[in-house]
Amino acid sequence: MSMEDLYQEIILDHYRKPHNRAPTLDDEDVHVHHSNPLCGDEMDLRIRVDDDGTLDQVVFDGEGCSISQASASAMTIAVAGRELKDALELAEDFRLMMHGEEPTRLDDLQDGIAFQGVARFPVRVKCALLGWMALRDAIETYERGASAHSVTYDD
């Protein structure tokens, strides 16, 4: 099995059996809604932050292609339990990877690294980034003291 086949299998596994997919989150601190009008992907992302500033839980829900849903699933695993600043830095590393740069935190991205090949398909990059950018938005919203809003994704 080639590395590309392995990555495709990881993506399909996250799509078929998503992690941390839930329509609600008890005691959520922030709820954001992101959409990608180019393909119709929609995502609700909710976070709960511990008193020490770590992501206690991240859940997502929505409709979209296999790439957007699988990427969000992989993201929730990679960032859970991280300090907010660290999660933001990891999201930025993923974003740069989606724009063709070599990731600097391969181990921290965990299954997120499987999406590296998506960078070759510009039309799919926004799909892979949807959940990660929703996370960035949720953390920034939390840090501003707000609790919810909606955004049309345009990165």
C-alpha positions as a Markdown table, in Angstrom:
| # | Residue | x | y | z |
|---|---|---|---|---|
| 1 | Met | 0.0 | 0.0 | 0.0 |
| 2 | Ser | 1.4 | 3.4 | -1.0 |
| 3 | Met | 1.4 | 6.4 | 1.3 |
| 4 | Glu | -1.2 | 8.1 | -0.9 |
| 5 | Asp | -3.5 | 5.0 | -0.5 |
| 6 | Leu | -3.0 | 5.0 | 3.2 |
| 7 | Tyr | -3.9 | 8.7 | 3.4 |
| 8 | Gln | -7.0 | 8.1 | 1.3 |
| 9 | Glu | -8.0 | 5.3 | 3.6 |
| 10 | Ile | -7.5 | 7.6 | 6.7 |
| 11 | Ile | -9.7 | 10.3 | 5.1 |
| 12 | Leu | -12.4 | 7.8 | 4.2 |
| 13 | Asp | -12.3 | 6.3 | 7.7 |
| 14 | His | -12.8 | 9.8 | 9.3 |
| 15 | Tyr | -15.7 | 10.4 | 6.8 |
| 16 | Arg | -17.4 | 7.1 | 7.5 |
| 17 | Lys | -16.9 | 7.1 | 11.2 |
| 18 | Pro | -16.4 | 10.8 | 12.2 |
| 19 | His | -15.0 | 11.6 | 15.7 |
| 20 | Asn | -16.6 | 14.2 | 17.8 |
| 21 | Arg | -19.5 | 14.8 | 15.5 |
| 22 | Ala | -22.4 | 16.1 | 17.6 |
| 23 | Pro | -25.2 | 18.7 | 17.1 |
| 24 | Thr | -24.8 | 20.1 | 20.6 |
| 25 | Leu | -22.2 | 20.4 | 23.4 |
| 26 | Asp | -23.2 | 20.8 | 27.0 |
| 27 | Asp | -21.9 | 23.9 | 28.6 |
| 28 | Glu | -20.3 | 25.1 | 25.3 |
| 29 | Asp | -18.4 | 28.4 | 25.5 |
| 30 | Val | -18.6 | 29.2 | 21.8 |
| 31 | His | -20.6 | 28.1 | 18.8 |
| 32 | Val | -19.7 | 29.3 | 15.3 |
| 33 | His | -21.2 | 28.5 | 11.9 |
| 34 | His | -19.1 | 28.5 | 8.8 |
| 35 | Ser | -20.1 | 27.9 | 5.2 |
| 36 | Asn | -18.4 | 27.6 | 1.9 |
| 37 | Pro | -20.7 | 29.0 | -0.8 |
| 38 | Leu | -18.5 | 27.6 | -3.6 |
| 39 | Cys | -19.5 | 24.0 | -2.8 |
| 40 | Gly | -22.3 | 24.3 | -0.2 |
| 41 | Asp | -20.4 | 22.9 | 2.8 |
| 42 | Glu | -21.9 | 24.0 | 6.1 |
| 43 | Met | -20.4 | 23.5 | 9.5 |
| 44 | Asp | -21.3 | 24.2 | 13.1 |
| 45 | Leu | -18.4 | 24.0 | 15.5 |
| 46 | Arg | -18.7 | 24.2 | 19.3 |
| 47 | Ile | -15.9 | 24.5 | 21.8 |
| 48 | Arg | -15.7 | 24.2 | 25.6 |
| 49 | Val | -12.7 | 25.7 | 27.3 |
| 50 | Asp | -11.3 | 24.6 | 30.7 |
| 51 | Asp | -10.5 | 27.2 | 33.4 |
| 52 | Asp | -6.8 | 26.7 | 32.6 |
| 53 | Gly | -7.3 | 27.8 | 29.0 |
| 54 | Thr | -7.2 | 24.4 | 27.3 |
| 55 | Leu | -9.7 | 23.1 | 24.8 |
| 56 | Asp | -11.8 | 20.7 | 26.9 |
| 57 | Gln | -13.9 | 19.6 | 24.0 |
| 58 | Val | -14.5 | 20.4 | 20.3 |
| 59 | Val | -17.5 | 19.0 | 18.4 |
| 60 | Phe | -18.7 | 19.7 | 14.9 |
| 61 | Asp | -21.8 | 19.0 | 12.9 |
| 62 | Gly | -22.9 | 19.9 | 9.4 |
| 63 | Glu | -23.3 | 18.8 | 5.8 |
| 64 | Gly | -20.6 | 18.7 | 3.2 |
| 65 | Cys | -18.2 | 16.7 | 1.1 |
| 66 | Ser | -16.1 | 13.9 | 2.5 |
| 67 | Ile | -13.0 | 16.1 | 2.6 |
| 68 | Ser | -14.6 | 18.8 | 4.8 |
| 69 | Gln | -16.3 | 16.3 | 7.2 |
| 70 | Ala | -13.2 | 14.1 | 7.5 |
| 71 | Ser | -10.9 | 17.0 | 8.0 |
| 72 | Ala | -13.1 | 18.4 | 10.8 |
| 73 | Ser | -13.1 | 14.9 | 12.4 |
| 74 | Ala | -9.3 | 14.7 | 12.3 |
| 75 | Met | -9.0 | 18.3 | 13.6 |
| 76 | Thr | -11.1 | 17.6 | 16.7 |
| 77 | Ile | -8.7 | 14.8 | 17.7 |
| 78 | Ala | -5.6 | 16.8 | 17.0 |
| 79 | Val | -6.6 | 19.9 | 19.1 |
| 80 | Ala | -8.5 | 18.4 | 22.0 |
| 81 | Gly | -6.7 | 19.1 | 25.3 |
| 82 | Arg | -4.4 | 21.7 | 23.8 |
| 83 | Glu | -3.9 | 25.2 | 25.1 |
| 84 | Leu | -5.8 | 27.8 | 22.9 |
| 85 | Lys | -2.6 | 29.4 | 21.6 |
| 86 | Asp | -1.2 | 26.0 | 20.7 |
| 87 | Ala | -4.4 | 25.0 | 18.9 |
| 88 | Leu | -4.3 | 28.2 | 16.9 |
| 89 | Glu | -0.7 | 27.6 | 15.9 |
| 90 | Leu | -1.6 | 24.1 | 14.8 |
| 91 | Ala | -4.5 | 25.4 | 12.8 |
| 92 | Glu | -2.1 | 27.8 | 11.1 |
| 93 | Asp | 0.3 | 25.0 | 10.3 |
| 94 | Phe | -2.5 | 23.0 | 8.7 |
| 95 | Arg | -3.6 | 26.1 | 6.7 |
| 96 | Leu | -0.1 | 26.6 | 5.4 |
| 97 | Met | 0.1 | 22.9 | 4.5 |
| 98 | Met | -3.1 | 23.3 | 2.5 |
| 99 | His | -1.4 | 26.1 | 0.6 |
| 100 | Gly | 1.6 | 24.0 | -0.3 |
| 101 | Glu | 4.0 | 24.6 | 2.5 |
| 102 | Glu | 5.7 | 21.8 | 4.4 |
| 103 | Pro | 4.1 | 21.3 | 7.8 |
| 104 | Thr | 6.3 | 21.9 | 10.8 |
| 105 | Arg | 4.2 | 19.8 | 13.3 |
| 106 | Leu | 3.7 | 16.5 | 11.5 |
| 107 | Asp | 3.2 | 14.6 | 14.8 |
| 108 | Asp | 0.9 | 17.1 | 16.3 |
| 109 | Leu | -1.3 | 17.2 | 13.2 |
| 110 | Gln | -1.9 | 13.4 | 13.7 |
| 111 | Asp | -4.4 | 12.2 | 11.0 |
| 112 | Gly | -4.6 | 15.8 | 9.7 |
| 113 | Ile | -1.4 | 15.1 | 7.8 |
| 114 | Ala | -3.4 | 12.8 | 5.5 |
| 115 | Phe | -4.9 | 15.9 | 3.9 |
| 116 | Gln | -1.5 | 17.1 | 2.6 |
| 117 | Gly | -2.3 | 15.8 | -0.9 |
| 118 | Val | -5.4 | 17.9 | -1.0 |
| 119 | Ala | -3.2 | 20.9 | -1.6 |
| 120 | Arg | -2.7 | 19.7 | -5.2 |
| 121 | Phe | -6.4 | 20.3 | -5.8 |
| 122 | Pro | -7.1 | 24.0 | -5.2 |
| 123 | Val | -10.9 | 23.6 | -5.4 |
| 124 | Arg | -10.8 | 21.2 | -2.5 |
| 125 | Val | -8.5 | 23.2 | -0.2 |
| 126 | Lys | -11.3 | 25.3 | 1.2 |
| 127 | Cys | -13.2 | 22.0 | 2.0 |
| 128 | Ala | -10.2 | 20.7 | 4.0 |
| 129 | Leu | -9.8 | 24.1 | 5.8 |
| 130 | Leu | -13.5 | 24.6 | 6.7 |
| 131 | Gly | -13.3 | 23.0 | 10.2 |
| 132 | Trp | -9.8 | 24.3 | 11.0 |
| 133 | Met | -10.8 | 27.9 | 10.1 |
| 134 | Ala | -14.0 | 27.4 | 12.2 |
| 135 | Leu | -11.8 | 26.4 | 15.1 |
| 136 | Arg | -9.6 | 29.4 | 14.6 |
| 137 | Asp | -12.7 | 31.6 | 14.6 |
| 138 | Ala | -14.2 | 29.9 | 17.6 |
| 139 | Ile | -11.0 | 30.4 | 19.7 |
| 140 | Glu | -10.7 | 34.1 | 18.6 |
| 141 | Thr | -14.4 | 34.5 | 19.4 |
| 142 | Tyr | -13.8 | 33.0 | 22.9 |
| 143 | Glu | -10.8 | 35.3 | 23.5 |
| 144 | Arg | -12.9 | 38.3 | 22.6 |
| 145 | Gly | -15.6 | 37.2 | 25.1 |
| 146 | Ala | -18.3 | 36.6 | 22.6 |
| 147 | Ser | -20.3 | 33.3 | 22.3 |
| 148 | Ala | -21.6 | 32.7 | 18.8 |
| 149 | His | -21.7 | 34.0 | 15.3 |
| 150 | Ser | -21.9 | 32.9 | 11.6 |
| 151 | Val | -19.4 | 33.5 | 8.9 |
| 152 | Thr | -19.1 | 32.8 | 5.2 |
| 153 | Tyr | -15.7 | 31.2 | 4.8 |
| 154 | Asp | -13.3 | 33.0 | 2.4 |
| 155 | Asp | -9.6 | 32.1 | 3.0 |
